[in-house]
């Protein structure tokens, strides 16, 4: 299961609640990145550039997909920018978490691990990725309207009626 969405939308928090609720591992891009390179995404981008950060985030996403089929994965927003990242999601349940760019901008200012973005840049990123998120997702939630706990409960309810087809993981 993959929770997608822009930076500061609540993927990590919602993913942690959902993983606990479902008794599954949680593989989070931010945590994996820090464990892999010893620094957060903001610092990595500062030192090596945004393109290098996005390449590393894509590698970590594919690593998470290989690690545990039952995991709740919360990748970096950038993984939908590449065709391979989107293609890799097709065999999984994808949940799109979204919120108004202004809400995300306010949240992003609170986290030191996040790259600084203007509200306009956040809106442009959302516009460039929204169609991908929409196409890939089976469920979507506005995180400004529903708490992470509430979203996790709704996903669990959805899964209780969901039956995997052979060769498909949730």
Helices and strands as residue ranges (DSSP letters): E 2-4, H 11-22, E 26-28, H 29-37, H 41-48, H 50-67, E 72-74, G 77-81, H 83-89, E 94-98, H 101-108, H 119-136, E 139-142, H 148-160
